[in-house]
């Protein structure tokens, strides 16, 4: 099982450097899950909540409380839906990362 899963083939996100992946994995170990995926699956409301959580925190842990058997298929879908990186899947959790835009970039 690969720990470093790219978000999805063909998306515009560039691959995270290995050093950054290691740092993000280390930071993620102390995180509590912010989003829980239940039996309803990937609803538009869940995607919107995850998108907001990524804007606020950059690094988010998602727990699969339902659909645990499908986490390896659903995790990349979450990443592509939110234009984030799937850093790691471990146990019943997925770690997603999306860098916040720099404030200077908005003014350019």
N, CA, C and O atoms as a GROMACS GRO file, in nm:
protein
  432
    1UNK      N    1   0.084  -0.118   0.000
    1UNK     CA    2   0.000   0.000   0.000
    1UNK      C    3   0.088   0.124   0.000
    1UNK      O    4   0.176   0.136   0.085
    2UNK      N    5   0.066   0.212  -0.091
    2UNK     CA    6   0.143   0.334  -0.101
    2UNK      C    7   0.088   0.438  -0.004
    2UNK      O    8  -0.033   0.457   0.004
    3UNK      N    9   0.176   0.504   0.069
    3UNK     CA   10   0.134   0.608   0.162
    3UNK      C   11   0.120   0.742   0.093
    3UNK      O   12   0.047   0.829   0.141
    4UNK      N   13   0.189   0.760  -0.019
    4UNK     CA   14   0.186   0.887  -0.089
    4UNK      C   15   0.104   0.869  -0.215
    4UNK      O   16   0.156   0.826  -0.318
    5UNK      N   17  -0.021   0.903  -0.207
    5UNK     CA   18  -0.112   0.886  -0.319
    5UNK      C   19  -0.134   1.021  -0.384
    5UNK      O   20  -0.175   1.115  -0.316
    6UNK      N   21  -0.109   1.034  -0.515
    6UNK     CA   22  -0.140   1.161  -0.580
    6UNK      C   23  -0.290   1.182  -0.578
    6UNK      O   24  -0.367   1.087  -0.570
    7UNK      N   25  -0.331   1.307  -0.584
    7UNK     CA   26  -0.474   1.340  -0.576
    7UNK      C   27  -0.551   1.264  -0.682
    7UNK      O   28  -0.630   1.175  -0.649
    8UNK      N   29  -0.531   1.296  -0.806
    8UNK     CA   30  -0.593   1.222  -0.916
    8UNK      C   31  -0.508   1.244  -1.039
    8UNK      O   32  -0.446   1.350  -1.052
    9UNK      N   33  -0.503   1.148  -1.128
    9UNK     CA   34  -0.427   1.170  -1.249
    9UNK      C   35  -0.491   1.280  -1.333
    9UNK      O   36  -0.613   1.288  -1.344
   10UNK      N   37  -0.407   1.363  -1.391
   10UNK     CA   38  -0.457   1.464  -1.482
   10UNK      C   39  -0.501   1.593  -1.417
   10UNK      O   40  -0.541   1.686  -1.487
   11UNK      N   41  -0.496   1.603  -1.283
   11UNK     CA   42  -0.536   1.731  -1.227
   11UNK      C   43  -0.417   1.826  -1.229
   11UNK      O   44  -0.304   1.785  -1.256
   12UNK      N   45  -0.441   1.954  -1.200
   12UNK     CA   46  -0.340   2.057  -1.216
   12UNK      C   47  -0.248   2.069  -1.096
   12UNK      O   48  -0.156   2.151  -1.098
   13UNK      N   49  -0.270   1.993  -0.991
   13UNK     CA   50  -0.186   2.003  -0.873
   13UNK      C   51  -0.053   1.936  -0.898
   13UNK      O   52  -0.047   1.826  -0.954
   14UNK      N   53   0.053   2.002  -0.855
   14UNK     CA   54   0.183   1.939  -0.868
   14UNK      C   55   0.209   1.852  -0.746
   14UNK      O   56   0.155   1.876  -0.638
   15UNK      N   57   0.292   1.751  -0.764
   15UNK     CA   58   0.321   1.656  -0.658
   15UNK      C   59   0.396   1.725  -0.544
   15UNK      O   60   0.484   1.808  -0.568
   16UNK      N   61   0.360   1.690  -0.422
   16UNK     CA   62   0.428   1.747  -0.307
   16UNK      C   63   0.566   1.684  -0.293
   16UNK      O   64   0.582   1.564  -0.316
   17UNK      N   65   0.667   1.763  -0.255
   17UNK     CA   66   0.801   1.706  -0.231
   17UNK      C   67   0.796   1.608  -0.114
   17UNK      O   68   0.718   1.626  -0.020
   18UNK      N   69   0.881   1.506  -0.118
   18UNK     CA   70   0.882   1.404  -0.013
   18UNK      C   71   0.905   1.461   0.125
   18UNK      O   72   0.844   1.415   0.222
   19UNK      N   73   0.991   1.562   0.137
   19UNK     CA   74   1.017   1.623   0.268
   19UNK      C   75   0.891   1.687   0.324
   19UNK      O   76   0.864   1.680   0.444
   20UNK      N   77   0.814   1.749   0.236
   20UNK     CA   78   0.689   1.812   0.281
   20UNK      C   79   0.586   1.707   0.320
   20UNK      O   80   0.514   1.725   0.419
   21UNK      N   81   0.579   1.597   0.245
   21UNK     CA   82   0.487   1.488   0.279
   21UNK      C   83   0.521   1.434   0.417
   21UNK      O   84   0.431   1.410   0.498
   22UNK      N   85   0.648   1.414   0.446
   22UNK     CA   86   0.689   1.365   0.579
   22UNK      C   87   0.648   1.462   0.688
   22UNK      O   88   0.599   1.421   0.794
   23UNK      N   89   0.668   1.592   0.664
   23UNK     CA   90   0.631   1.693   0.763
   23UNK      C   91   0.480   1.694   0.785
   23UNK      O   92   0.434   1.703   0.899
   24UNK      N   93   0.402   1.685   0.677
   24UNK     CA   94   0.257   1.686   0.689
   24UNK      C   95   0.207   1.562   0.763
   24UNK      O   96   0.115   1.572   0.845
   25UNK      N   97   0.266   1.446   0.735
   25UNK     CA   98   0.228   1.324   0.807
   25UNK      C   99   0.254   1.340   0.956
   25UNK      O  100   0.173   1.299   1.039
   26UNK      N  101   0.367   1.399   0.989
   26UNK     CA  102   0.401   1.420   1.129
   26UNK      C  103   0.301   1.513   1.196
   26UNK      O  104   0.254   1.485   1.307
   27UNK      N  105   0.267   1.622   1.130
   27UNK     CA  106   0.168   1.716   1.185
   27UNK      C  107   0.032   1.652   1.198
   27UNK      O  108  -0.041   1.680   1.294
   28UNK      N  109  -0.004   1.566   1.105
   28UNK     CA  110  -0.139   1.506   1.102
   28UNK      C  111  -0.162   1.408   1.215
   28UNK      O  112  -0.276   1.385   1.254
   29UNK      N  113  -0.056   1.350   1.269
   29UNK     CA  114  -0.072   1.250   1.375
   29UNK      C  115  -0.142   1.307   1.497
   29UNK      O  116  -0.214   1.234   1.566
   30UNK      N  117  -0.123   1.435   1.526
   30UNK     CA  118  -0.184   1.494   1.644
   30UNK      C  119  -0.321   1.557   1.616
   30UNK      O  120  -0.386   1.607   1.708
   31UNK      N  121  -0.365   1.553   1.491
   31UNK     CA  122  -0.494   1.613   1.455
   31UNK      C  123  -0.611   1.522   1.491
   31UNK      O  124  -0.601   1.399   1.484
   32UNK      N  125  -0.720   1.583   1.529
   32UNK     CA  126  -0.847   1.511   1.543
   32UNK      C  127  -0.921   1.524   1.411
   32UNK      O  128  -0.903   1.623   1.340
   33UNK      N  129  -1.003   1.426   1.376
   33UNK     CA  130  -1.080   1.438   1.251
   33UNK      C  131  -1.174   1.557   1.255
   33UNK      O  132  -1.246   1.578   1.353
   34UNK      N  133  -1.173   1.636   1.148
   34UNK     CA  134  -1.259   1.753   1.138
   34UNK      C  135  -1.387   1.717   1.063
   34UNK      O  136  -1.494   1.772   1.091
   35UNK      N  137  -1.376   1.626   0.968
   35UNK     CA  138  -1.488   1.584   0.885
   35UNK      C  139  -1.506   1.434   0.901
   35UNK      O  140  -1.409   1.358   0.907
   36UNK      N  141  -1.630   1.391   0.908
   36UNK     CA  142  -1.661   1.247   0.914
   36UNK      C  143  -1.750   1.210   0.797
   36UNK      O  144  -1.854   1.271   0.774
   37UNK      N  145  -1.707   1.108   0.724
   37UNK     CA  146  -1.784   1.058   0.609
   37UNK      C  147  -1.868   0.941   0.659
   37UNK      O  148  -1.815   0.838   0.700
   38UNK      N  149  -2.000   0.959   0.655
   38UNK     CA  150  -2.092   0.855   0.701
   38UNK      C  151  -2.149   0.775   0.587
   38UNK      O  152  -2.094   0.774   0.476
   39UNK      N  153  -2.259   0.708   0.613
   39UNK     CA  154  -2.323   0.622   0.514
   39UNK      C  155  -2.379   0.701   0.396
   39UNK      O  156  -2.402   0.643   0.289
   40UNK      N  157  -2.402   0.831   0.412
   40UNK     CA  158  -2.452   0.914   0.302
   40UNK      C  159  -2.346   0.935   0.194
   40UNK      O  160  -2.378   0.971   0.081
   41UNK      N  161  -2.219   0.914   0.229
   41UNK     CA  162  -2.111   0.926   0.131
   41UNK      C  163  -2.069   1.069   0.108
   41UNK      O  164  -2.077   1.154   0.197
   42UNK      N  165  -2.023   1.094  -0.014
   42UNK     CA  166  -1.969   1.225  -0.050
   42UNK      C  167  -2.080   1.316  -0.101
   42UNK      O  168  -2.101   1.330  -0.221
   43UNK      N  169  -2.150   1.377  -0.009
   43UNK     CA  170  -2.259   1.467  -0.044
   43UNK      C  171  -2.203   1.606  -0.076
   43UNK      O  172  -2.092   1.638  -0.034
   44UNK      N  173  -2.278   1.687  -0.150
   44UNK     CA  174  -2.232   1.825  -0.176
   44UNK      C  175  -2.206   1.903  -0.047
   44UNK      O  176  -2.115   1.986  -0.042
   45UNK      N  177  -2.285   1.877   0.056
   45UNK     CA  178  -2.266   1.946   0.184
   45UNK      C  179  -2.133   1.905   0.248
   45UNK      O  180  -2.063   1.990   0.304
   46UNK      N  181  -2.099   1.777   0.239
   46UNK     CA  182  -1.973   1.730   0.295
   46UNK      C  183  -1.855   1.792   0.219
   46UNK      O  184  -1.758   1.835   0.281
   47UNK      N  185  -1.864   1.797   0.087
   47UNK     CA  186  -1.758   1.857   0.006
   47UNK      C  187  -1.741   2.004   0.042
   47UNK      O  188  -1.628   2.053   0.053
   48UNK      N  189  -1.853   2.075   0.059
   48UNK     CA  190  -1.848   2.217   0.095
   48UNK      C  191  -1.784   2.236   0.233
   48UNK      O  192  -1.702   2.326   0.252
   49UNK      N  193  -1.820   2.151   0.328
   49UNK     CA  194  -1.762   2.158   0.463
   49UNK      C  195  -1.612   2.130   0.460
   49UNK      O  196  -1.534   2.197   0.527
   50UNK      N  197  -1.573   2.031   0.382
   50UNK     CA  198  -1.432   1.998   0.370
   50UNK      C  199  -1.356   2.112   0.303
   50UNK      O  200  -1.245   2.144   0.345
   51UNK      N  201  -1.413   2.172   0.202
   51UNK     CA  202  -1.351   2.285   0.134
   51UNK      C  203  -1.328   2.400   0.233
   51UNK      O  204  -1.221   2.461   0.234
   52UNK      N  205  -1.427   2.429   0.316
   52UNK     CA  206  -1.414   2.535   0.416
   52UNK      C  207  -1.308   2.500   0.520
   52UNK      O  208  -1.231   2.586   0.562
   53UNK      N  209  -1.305   2.373   0.562
   53UNK     CA  210  -1.205   2.329   0.660
   53UNK      C  211  -1.064   2.343   0.602
   53UNK      O  212  -0.972   2.382   0.674
   54UNK      N  213  -1.046   2.310   0.475
   54UNK     CA  214  -0.916   2.324   0.412
   54UNK      C  215  -0.874   2.470   0.401
   54UNK      O  216  -0.757   2.503   0.417
   55UNK      N  217  -0.970   2.558   0.373
   55UNK     CA  218  -0.939   2.702   0.368
   55UNK      C  219  -0.891   2.751   0.504
   55UNK      O  220  -0.801   2.834   0.513
   56UNK      N  221  -0.953   2.699   0.608
   56UNK     CA  222  -0.923   2.744   0.743
   56UNK      C  223  -0.795   2.682   0.800
   56UNK      O  224  -0.716   2.750   0.864
   57UNK      N  225  -0.775   2.552   0.775
   57UNK     CA  226  -0.667   2.478   0.842
   57UNK      C  227  -0.553   2.432   0.751
   57UNK      O  228  -0.445   2.402   0.802
   58UNK      N  229  -0.572   2.425   0.623
   58UNK     CA  230  -0.476   2.370   0.525
   58UNK      C  231  -0.462   2.218   0.534
   58UNK      O  232  -0.469   2.150   0.432
   59UNK      N  233  -0.442   2.165   0.653
   59UNK     CA  234  -0.423   2.021   0.674
   59UNK      C  235  -0.543   1.968   0.752
   59UNK      O  236  -0.571   2.015   0.863
   60UNK      N  237  -0.613   1.871   0.694
   60UNK     CA  238  -0.738   1.823   0.753
   60UNK      C  239  -0.739   1.671   0.758
   60UNK      O  240  -0.699   1.604   0.662
   61UNK      N  241  -0.786   1.617   0.869
   61UNK     CA  242  -0.804   1.473   0.882
   61UNK      C  243  -0.952   1.441   0.864
   61UNK      O  244  -1.038   1.500   0.929
   62UNK      N  245  -0.980   1.346   0.776
   62UNK     CA  246  -1.117   1.303   0.746
   62UNK      C  247  -1.131   1.159   0.793
   62UNK      O  248  -1.049   1.073   0.758
   63UNK      N  249  -1.233   1.132   0.873
   63UNK     CA  250  -1.256   0.996   0.923
   63UNK      C  251  -1.374   0.933   0.851
   63UNK      O  252  -1.479   0.995   0.833
   64UNK      N  253  -1.354   0.809   0.810
   64UNK     CA  254  -1.461   0.733   0.745
   64UNK      C  255  -1.532   0.651   0.851
   64UNK      O  256  -1.483   0.546   0.893
   65UNK      N  257  -1.650   0.700   0.896
   65UNK     CA  258  -1.727   0.626   0.996
   65UNK      C  259  -1.821   0.527   0.930
   65UNK      O  260  -1.857   0.425   0.988
   66UNK      N  261  -1.860   0.558   0.809
   66UNK     CA  262  -1.938   0.467   0.725
   66UNK      C  263  -1.857   0.447   0.598
   66UNK      O  264  -1.763   0.521   0.573
   67UNK      N  265  -1.891   0.350   0.520
   67UNK     CA  266  -1.821   0.324   0.394
   67UNK      C  267  -1.671   0.300   0.414
   67UNK      O  268  -1.591   0.338   0.329
   68UNK      N  269  -1.634   0.238   0.524
   68UNK     CA  270  -1.492   0.215   0.556
   68UNK      C  271  -1.421   0.133   0.450
   68UNK      O  272  -1.302   0.154   0.423
   69UNK      N  273  -1.493   0.040   0.389
   69UNK     CA  274  -1.432  -0.046   0.288
   69UNK      C  275  -1.400   0.032   0.161
   69UNK      O  276  -1.316  -0.011   0.081
   70UNK      N  277  -1.464   0.146   0.141
   70UNK     CA  278  -1.447   0.223   0.019
   70UNK      C  279  -1.355   0.344   0.036
   70UNK      O  280  -1.347   0.428  -0.053
   71UNK      N  281  -1.287   0.352   0.148
   71UNK     CA  282  -1.206   0.472   0.174
   71UNK      C  283  -1.096   0.493   0.071
   71UNK      O  284  -1.061   0.608   0.042
   72UNK      N  285  -1.040   0.385   0.017
   72UNK     CA  286  -0.932   0.401  -0.081
   72UNK      C  287  -0.985   0.454  -0.215
   72UNK      O  288  -0.909   0.514  -0.291
   73UNK      N  289  -1.111   0.432  -0.246
   73UNK     CA  290  -1.171   0.487  -0.366
   73UNK      C  291  -1.224   0.629  -0.342
   73UNK      O  292  -1.215   0.715  -0.430
   74UNK      N  293  -1.278   0.652  -0.223
   74UNK     CA  294  -1.339   0.782  -0.193
   74UNK      C  295  -1.237   0.892  -0.160
   74UNK      O  296  -1.261   1.009  -0.190
   75UNK      N  297  -1.124   0.855  -0.100
   75UNK     CA  298  -1.024   0.955  -0.062
   75UNK      C  299  -0.973   1.036  -0.180
   75UNK      O  300  -0.969   1.159  -0.171
   76UNK      N  301  -0.934   0.973  -0.292
   76UNK     CA  302  -0.892   1.053  -0.409
   76UNK      C  303  -1.006   1.139  -0.465
   76UNK      O  304  -0.981   1.248  -0.517
   77UNK      N  305  -1.129   1.091  -0.454
   77UNK     CA  306  -1.243   1.171  -0.500
   77UNK      C  307  -1.259   1.297  -0.415
   77UNK      O  308  -1.288   1.404  -0.467
   78UNK      N  309  -1.239   1.282  -0.283
   78UNK     CA  310  -1.243   1.398  -0.194
   78UNK      C  311  -1.136   1.499  -0.233
   78UNK      O  312  -1.161   1.619  -0.240
   79UNK      N  313  -1.016   1.448  -0.258
   79UNK     CA  314  -0.904   1.536  -0.294
   79UNK      C  315  -0.932   1.611  -0.425
   79UNK      O  316  -0.910   1.732  -0.433
   80UNK      N  317  -0.981   1.539  -0.525
   80UNK     CA  318  -1.006   1.607  -0.653
   80UNK      C  319  -1.124   1.704  -0.642
   80UNK      O  320  -1.123   1.809  -0.706
   81UNK      N  321  -1.224   1.671  -0.563
   81UNK     CA  322  -1.341   1.760  -0.547
   81UNK      C  323  -1.304   1.890  -0.478
   81UNK      O  324  -1.368   1.992  -0.500
   82UNK      N  325  -1.202   1.886  -0.393
   82UNK     CA  326  -1.162   2.005  -0.318
   82UNK      C  327  -1.030   2.064  -0.368
   82UNK      O  328  -0.979   2.159  -0.310
   83UNK      N  329  -0.976   2.006  -0.477
   83UNK     CA  330  -0.848   2.050  -0.533
   83UNK      C  331  -0.740   2.052  -0.426
   83UNK      O  332  -0.666   2.150  -0.411
   84UNK      N  333  -0.733   1.943  -0.352
   84UNK     CA  334  -0.633   1.928  -0.246
   84UNK      C  335  -0.548   1.806  -0.274
   84UNK      O  336  -0.576   1.729  -0.366
   85UNK      N  337  -0.444   1.789  -0.194
   85UNK     CA  338  -0.356   1.673  -0.206
   85UNK      C  339  -0.398   1.567  -0.105
   85UNK      O  340  -0.423   1.598   0.012
   86UNK      N  341  -0.406   1.445  -0.149
   86UNK     CA  342  -0.424   1.334  -0.057
   86UNK      C  343  -0.286   1.296  -0.008
   86UNK      O  344  -0.207   1.236  -0.082
   87UNK      N  345  -0.255   1.331   0.116
   87UNK     CA  346  -0.122   1.309   0.172
   87UNK      C  347  -0.105   1.164   0.215
   87UNK      O  348   0.000   1.105   0.194
   88UNK      N  349  -0.210   1.106   0.276
   88UNK     CA  350  -0.194   0.977   0.340
   88UNK      C  351  -0.330   0.918   0.373
   88UNK      O  352  -0.423   0.992   0.405
   89UNK      N  353  -0.343   0.790   0.365
   89UNK     CA  354  -0.458   0.720   0.423
   89UNK      C  355  -0.403   0.622   0.524
   89UNK      O  356  -0.310   0.546   0.495
   90UNK      N  357  -0.461   0.624   0.642
   90UNK     CA  358  -0.417   0.534   0.748
   90UNK      C  359  -0.539   0.498   0.832
   90UNK      O  360  -0.616   0.585   0.872
   91UNK      N  361  -0.554   0.371   0.858
   91UNK     CA  362  -0.671   0.326   0.932
   91UNK      C  363  -0.797   0.364   0.858
   91UNK      O  364  -0.812   0.334   0.740
   92UNK      N  365  -0.887   0.430   0.928
   92UNK     CA  366  -1.012   0.475   0.866
   92UNK      C  367  -1.009   0.625   0.841
   92UNK      O  368  -1.113   0.690   0.836
   93UNK      N  369  -0.888   0.680   0.825
   93UNK     CA  370  -0.872   0.824   0.806
   93UNK      C  371  -0.794   0.855   0.680
   93UNK      O  372  -0.712   0.776   0.633
   94UNK      N  373  -0.823   0.972   0.625
   94UNK     CA  374  -0.747   1.028   0.513
   94UNK      C  375  -0.699   1.166   0.555
   94UNK      O  376  -0.770   1.241   0.622
   95UNK      N  377  -0.578   1.200   0.513
   95UNK     CA  378  -0.520   1.330   0.543
   95UNK      C  379  -0.514   1.409   0.412
   95UNK      O  380  -0.455   1.364   0.314
   96UNK      N  381  -0.576   1.526   0.411
   96UNK     CA  382  -0.580   1.612   0.293
   96UNK      C  383  -0.511   1.744   0.322
   96UNK      O  384  -0.520   1.798   0.433
   97UNK      N  385  -0.444   1.797   0.221
   97UNK     CA  386  -0.371   1.923   0.235
   97UNK      C  387  -0.398   2.011   0.114
   97UNK      O  388  -0.393   1.965   0.000
   98UNK      N  389  -0.425   2.137   0.141
   98UNK     CA  390  -0.434   2.237   0.035
   98UNK      C  391  -0.372   2.365   0.089
   98UNK      O  392  -0.416   2.422   0.188
   99UNK      N  393  -0.267   2.408   0.019
   99UNK     CA  394  -0.194   2.528   0.060
   99UNK      C  395  -0.285   2.650   0.046
   99UNK      O  396  -0.356   2.666  -0.053
  100UNK      N  397  -0.281   2.735   0.148
  100UNK     CA  398  -0.355   2.861   0.141
  100UNK      C  399  -0.287   2.952   0.040
  100UNK      O  400  -0.164   2.955   0.034
  101UNK      N  401  -0.365   3.026  -0.038
  101UNK     CA  402  -0.301   3.122  -0.130
  101UNK      C  403  -0.235   3.233  -0.049
  101UNK      O  404  -0.284   3.274   0.056
  102UNK      N  405  -0.124   3.281  -0.101
  102UNK     CA  406  -0.057   3.392  -0.034
  102UNK      C  407  -0.141   3.517  -0.048
  102UNK      O  408  -0.201   3.539  -0.154
  103UNK      N  409  -0.148   3.601   0.057
  103UNK     CA  410  -0.229   3.723   0.048
  103UNK      C  411  -0.181   3.816  -0.064
  103UNK      O  412  -0.260   3.890  -0.122
  104UNK      N  413  -0.049   3.812  -0.095
  104UNK     CA  414   0.005   3.897  -0.202
  104UNK      C  415  -0.052   3.858  -0.338
  104UNK      O  416  -0.071   3.943  -0.424
  105UNK      N  417  -0.080   3.728  -0.358
  105UNK     CA  418  -0.128   3.680  -0.487
  105UNK      C  419  -0.264   3.739  -0.522
  105UNK      O  420  -0.295   3.759  -0.640
  106UNK      N  421  -0.345   3.767  -0.422
  106UNK     CA  422  -0.479   3.823  -0.448
  106UNK      C  423  -0.468   3.968  -0.497
  106UNK      O  424  -0.554   4.016  -0.571
  107UNK      N  425  -0.362   4.036  -0.455
  107UNK     CA  426  -0.345   4.175  -0.494
  107UNK      C  427  -0.277   4.192  -0.629
  107UNK      O  428  -0.272   4.303  -0.682
  108UNK      N  429  -0.224   4.085  -0.686
  108UNK     CA  430  -0.150   4.094  -0.813
  108UNK      C  431  -0.243   4.110  -0.929
  108UNK      O  432  -0.198   4.119  -1.044
   0.00000   0.00000   0.00000
